[in-house]
Amino acid sequence: MADIHETEWRGSVDWADIDAMGHVNNLAILRYIQSARVVMCASLGVMREAVSPKIGPIVAHIDIQFRAPLKYPAEVCVLTRLVGRGRTSFELEHTVVDGEGRTVADEREVMVYYDYVRAVKASLPDNFPPVSAAGLIKK
C-alpha cells in the first residue's frame, strides 16, 4: 500500500496583500505557496539546514493557473503534494484554497537539489521518498 506525501500550510490574508481592486495580489499568492514549499521541503528532509549548509533545493520552474479571486479578509490554505522525482530534482503540486474551500490557484513546480558552493545540481539524498507515476510514495 502506498501513501501520498502531502503537507498543508494555513494563513490569513493580510491587508498589505490586496491590490487596488480589493483582490489579493498574485505575488502574494506565490508567497503563500513559498511558505507551503518550505513546509514540504522540511518534511522531505531537504532543507539546507537539515542536510548541509551547502546543498539544498532551488526553484527551477513554476507553472501557475489563477482560478478565482481571493479577497480580504480571508483564511487561506495551501495543500502541497509530492508528484514526481528524478535523480537531482523533484516536482511539487500546490492547490491554494480560500476559507470556504474554493480553489483560488493551482501551481506545479520543479525543484532542483543544488550544490551552492560548486554551483551544480546534486543528487537527491538516499532517503528521499521514491514516487510512482501517480504521485504515490512507494513503501
N, C-alpha and C positions, 0 to 999 in steps of 0.2 A: 504494500500500500504506500502511496506517495502523499506527501503534504505539499501544499502550496506555501511558498515563503512569502509572507505578506507582513507589512507594518502599517501603522496608522499614525498620522500626526494631526493634532487638533489645535485650532487657534481662533482668535476673534479678529474680525476686520477692524482695522484701526482707521480713525478719521483721516489720517495722513495718506491712506491707501486709495482714497477716492479721487476721481478726476472732476472736471468742471461739469460733467453731465450727471454726476452722482453715482457713477459706476466705479467699481474697484478697477484701478488701472491694471492693464495686462502685465506690466512689470511686477506689480505686487503679487499677482497670481504665480508668476515664476519664482518669486521669493518664497511663497508658501511651499512650492514644490522643492525648492532648495532645502528648506528645513526638513521636509519629508525625506529627501535624499540622504541627509546626514543621519537620520534615524535608521534608515535601511542599511546604509554602509556600516554603521556601528553594529547593527545586528548581524551583518555578514562577516564582521571582524576585519574589515579592510580600511578602517580609518587610519590615517598616517600614524597617529599616536599609538594605536593598538598594535601595529605591525613593525613599523620602522619610521623614524623621523625623516627618512629619505625616500620612502616609497609609499604611494597611495593612489587613490582614484582621482581621475580628472575627467571632466565632461568633454566628449568628443563630438557628439551630435545631439540635437534636440529637435523634435517634431511635435508641435502643439496644435490642437484644434480647440478654439474657444467656442463653447456651445450655447452659453446663456450669460446674461449679465449678472454680476454679483453686486449687491448694494449694501450700503451702510445703514443701520447696524446689522451684523450677521455673524453667525458662527461659521467656521469653515473646517472641512476635514479633507485630508489628502490620504487616499489609500494607495499604497505602493506595493508593487508585485515584481518579483524577480522573474523575468520571462525568457532569458537567454544568457548563454555564456560561451566564451571561446577560450583560447589559451591565454590571451592577455586582456580580454575585455568581457564585460557583461552588460546586459540590457535590462532596463527597468521600465515599468509602465506605471504611470500615476493617473489617478482619477480624482479630480477636485470636485467636491460636493458642498452645497450650502447646508445650513442647519435643518432644512426641510427635506434633505435627501436628493435634491435636484442636481444633476451633473452640470457643472459650470465649465469644465475643461477636461480634455484627455491629452496626456503627454506621453511620449515614448522617447527614451534616450539611450545612447550608448556611452558607457563609462569605460575608460581605458585605465588599466593599472599601470602606473608610471613611476619610473625612477627619476626623481627630480634632480639628483646630482649628475647623473650621466646623460640626462635628457633623452631617454629612450623608453620604449614600452618594456614592462616587466611581466613575467609570468604570474598569473593569479596564485595565491597561496594554495598549498596542497589541501587544506581543509575547507576551501571554498566549495559550496554545495554544487553538485552536478545538476543540470536542468534537462528535463525531457523536452521534446518538441512542443508539448502542451504547456510548458512553463511550470511543470511539477517537479519538485525536488525528489530525486531518487534516493531511497534509503539504502 
